[in-house]
């Protein structure tokens, strides 16, 4: 097979659909980010997603530049959280649960706010068929199950979110309210102060609504567009964000950073209590 034909999208090639090779690769590439529609789902949205993009693996074109920008946004995000008094009033267990679930969507929202754009290129990662033929099924699953580059489809999901945010020209106050809505997620299992966290989310939600109503009086759909845009983050997994923005610079220990932040805050609070 020539190199030119190798890059032809088999999703649009009727003859390729009956190929055993195509079926094998198609079945392996069906897994998409949580909440993302399958390329074969009978809907107009799913029809736009090429199944090939779920298989093609990509990496950052300029990893050092983009990873540095993402790290700066993560630092700003953690600083923002630390400065929210309601968050500090929660027990450490609830704080950690909210941080572990919320850091990735908050980071992506921060990338949108700071206008951080990035480019990706296809990686020369070994194909699934090659791994099966050379290493056997057991080893191939082991190698491809973890530490693999994000798929083109996953990157497209992030890109769509960023473009949507930029098209709305979201203001700093709107970003702050959206962050509050993301941070205080009462649906997480194991929370101790569920009702209080729910009230904080509702407060951020209501503040956003009132702000939009007062500033954008002629735009009746803006508030709903912001909420719909925020819901797009459900399709973006924390694993993809960590793999894309932090593994190229040495596999940053995100969980360790979150724990360090909580420990520092706990020590500060304890010092204040002793001094009083």
Buried (B, 14 or more C-beta within 10 A) or exposed (E): EEEEEEEEEBBEEEEBEEEEEBEEBBEBBEEBBEEBBBBEEEEEEBEEBBBBBBBBBBBBEBBEEBBEBBBEBBEBBBEBBBEBEBBBEBEEEBBBBBBBBBBBBBBBBBBBBBEBEBEBEEEEBBEBEEBBEEBEEEEBBEBBEEEEBBBBBBBBBBBBBBEBBEEBEBBEEBBBBBBBBBBBBBEBEEBEBBEBBBBBBEBBBEBBBEBBEEEBEEEEEBBEBBBEBBEBBEBBBBBBBBBBBBBBBEEBEBEEBBBEBBEEBEEEEEEEEEEE
